[in-house]
Amino acid sequence: MTVFGFAQLCASTVIFILAASAAKAWTVAPGYGKLALTLALYTLGNLIMLRLIRDFGLGVAISLSAVIQLIAVNLVAFAFFGERVDLVQGAGILIAILAVVLVTAGPYIAGRG
């Protein structure tokens, strides 16, 4: 992955985290401004993802984005919105992270990457 590609992945992650936070804010106190902001942020994040898909392929780009967003969104949800998960939900989050890591790294581990 190039430095520019990594920067784009980081930018899309930040934008998607902002979009998820805006969506949460909209659910707490709905308003057209919050809805427009949420839609604009998700659109911008997806436009960056299109570039990443073109540069790195669908599987790698989406898998990397998914695991980074999964971790980041949960950190934001727990730290800033006070959300909590029970043991089973926490295990599910950890298994989801492991699954995406295995899908992404699998070809390299198997020597086909």
Secondary structure by P-SEA (a helix, b strand, c coil): ccaaaaaaaaaaaaaaaaaaaaaaaaaacccaaaaaaaaaaaaaaaaaaaaaaaaccaaaaaaaaaaaaaaaaaaaaaccccccccaaaaaaaaaaaaaaaaaaacccccccc
